[in-house]
């Protein structure tokens, strides 16, 4: 290591001002530490191993500290003397830079920095003896230099790696198109809670992205699939549940307020199950599967819910098994041995198979609403829990290109209490749903049939994308930030000449059966069905109180209501030309798709 004054910090006030005001006078460690974060933790480990190996070879070959006599007889000219410490630092930094594929500017700067150090070091040698003495000092300082570089780079590497892992986990696309950014979730994002030959229960990962967490972070999407004549063990959730029967038929029994309510449900039904209600169900069909899509709103911990089984063995375990013998004997007025013969005897799992006779008995007591047994007050009929047929009611919008069904809080008091609504859009193959947005509700959409794609305009990804593009341009241009602390500024409040950016990013992704899309309030979105099959999308609207659906194109397009002067001022064209464009689409809500098909009946 060169010990010349230009590389050693001084305690005098003038030297401190010089270091602060002149970056070239700062130590190489300080300058390297101020470089932008370097990406890969594994690259750092590889460099450490290479540096250690190089240091061992250097000591073994005697290059660290030859005797003065040998130096006088064999030493090269001073300009060729190279301190091992600088050699190791160069090896380590160059290896690190070679392993980085994202930051060419950082790599080039580091290489130039080390080259300048070595050139300056070579110029400071005046005699072979002085060069040999400095080589000895540098050899002794080499491990310290390598250690300091590792300490400086480790936090940056760790921070960058964590950010990369977080970005991958969130599924955010840098371009904002193609993958659906943080708004699209494929089937692979579900996790199995239960999987047996008789059925499975899957839960979608939490909505943890910063663009989604505030609006829908406390909700969870789940899918239940039960084989013919399958029985689901009694349990309760610490969450309110809105279930939609996507396929098949079955019986759902609720134990609540001292009553038993058994409902016969079939495809297209919506049922609200309050948190804490004990529920058991069965697929009553001999050959068809029973499939249910549900949205859960946890009441204990936002975004997290659990299932509690009163009866079971190992899988599931009965929650009674953790209570003491004294408590159980007092609670049930029976001995522990007798209690175990009832509550811990079941060993077949959470989803089991029932006989035809058992299924008949379960179906015999079910109804389409009301008729509960077991005592207790009947309560108000308005608040009576019962299934509502979503597809059995009159469509809110319908034409040859699609149909739209909806149940709101006005029709279902339990949905109103949860501030939710449920809708189903069935889009004919080759057709599309016109660009539209919800004024208040955020939609959690689940594709229940078919395939296609969606497009959405997002201002949040646009501002972050512009910020990233500007950063890359600055790096390639060789500019350095004057204030490194400005990296933490809000991406959304990007300034361009004192004004906020008004750009939008296209969010686009292919969707198919099992895909989940989150559509925030106010974000214009279009759904397009594939050419070969219809596209059916189930939408759970959350925060849906006083929500309105605004369509932007078609016969009911909102922009058509503008008066003539406003059209001329807003579009910069004559009102007649604006009307010619806005009035050209004769259909409403469901339109012919981009590829010209969609004439088949819905």
C-alpha positions, 0 to 999 in steps of 0.5 A: 500500500502506498504511504504517500501523503496523497493517500493518507488522511491527515488530521489538519483542517486543510487536509480534511477540506481537501478530501471533502472537496476533491474526490481525487484526493480521497483514499481508494477505499473511501472512493470504492465504498462510495460506488453504487451497490454491487449485485452478487453475494456469491461473486464476493465469496469467489473473490475472497477465495481468489484473493486468499489463494493469490496471497498464499502463492505470493508468500510461497514464491518469496515475492512478499519480502525478498532480502535486500541483497537479492533485491539489489541483484535481481530487482527490476527497474522501479517502474515495474515494482508492483505491490502485492497488496495492490495486485490482490486488490486489483484481482479482487475488484476486477473479478468482482466487476467481471461477474457483474452483468448489470453495472458496466459503469461501476465496473469501469470506474473501479478498474480505472480507480485501481489503475490510477492507484498502481500508476501513482504507486509506480511513480513514487518509487525512486530507488530499488531499495525504496521500492523493495521496502515499500513492497515489504510494507505493502505485502504486510498490508495486503490482508488488511486491504483485502479485508477492508474491501470485503467489509466495504462491499459486503453490505452493498452486495447483501442489500442489492441481493435482497432487493433482487430477491424481493423483486423476483418474489413480487413478480414485478416486471421491469418493463411492466408488460408481458408478465402483468407486473405485480397485478397478475398471479399464475396458478404456480403462485398457489400453495397446497394446504391439503392434497389427497386422492379425494381432493385438494385445498389451495391458497394463493400467496399474500398480496404483499407488493407495495402497490397492492398491500393497502387495498387488498393485502388483508384478503386471500384467494383459495380454491377447493376441489372435491372428488365425487362423494367426497366429505370435508371435515368440520372446521372453522376459519378465523375469516369471513368467507365468500364462496362461489361454486364454479362447478358441480353440486354439493351440500354445505352445512353451517353450525352457528348461533345454536342452529344447523343450516344445510344448503344445497348449492350448485354451479353459479351459487354465491354463499357468505359464511361468517367467521367462526361458523363451523362448516362441513360439506360434501360433493353429492354427485356420483361422477362430477367434481365439486369446485369452489373459488373463495375469497377470505377476509381474515378477522384476526391477523390481516392477510393471514387466516387459519383453519381449526378442526375440532375432530381429527387425529394426526392430519388434521389434528384436533385443536382439543388435543392441546388442552389438559386432561383436567380441562377436557374432563371437566368440559365434557364431563367424561374421562380422557380415554372416552374423549379420545375414542371420539375426538382423535379416532379419525385418521383418513385426512381432511377430505375423505370418501363417503358412502352413497347412503351417507351422501343421501342422508346429508342431502336429505336435510339440505335446502336452498335457504332457511329451514334450519334445525337445532333450536334458537331464534329464527332471526330476521329473514333479511339476514338469513344466510342462504345461497344466491344464484349469480348466473340464475339472475338476469344479466346486467349487460348482455349481447352476442359478445358476452354477458355480465352478472352481478350481486351487490350489497343491496341484494345481499346484506352479508356482502354489504356488511363485508363491503363487497360485491361479486360479478361474473363476466362471460366473454364470447370467444374472439370478443372483448370487454370494453376498457373500463374502470371501477370508481371505488372498488378494487377487483380481485378477478379469478379466471374460472374458464377459458383463456385470453389476455388483459391490458391495463394502464398503470401510472405507478409502474410508468413513474418507476420505469422512467426513473430506472431509464433515467438512471441507466442513461446517467450511468452509461453517460458517465455521470455521477450523482452529486447527492447519493442520498437522493436514491431514496426519493419517492418514485411516484413523485418523479419531477420533470421540470417541476411537474409530476410525470403523467405517463402510463405503463401498459400492464399486459399478460396472458391469462388462463383458467386459474389465473388471478388479476388485481385491478385497482380502482380507477385503472382502465382495463380491457379483457380479451377472450381467446379465439378458440374458447369463451373467457369467464372471469369471476370478480370479487369487488372489495371496498365496493360501497357506492362503487360505479362502473365507468366504460370508456368506449362503446355506446355507453362510453362516458366520454360521449357525454361531453358537450361540444366545446369541451370536446374541441378543447380537450381533444384539439379537434373539431367536435364533429371529428371527435363524435365520429370516433366516439360514436363509431362503436354501436355495441356496449360493454362487450365488443367485437375483439381485436381479431374480428371474430366474436359473432357467435352466440354467448 
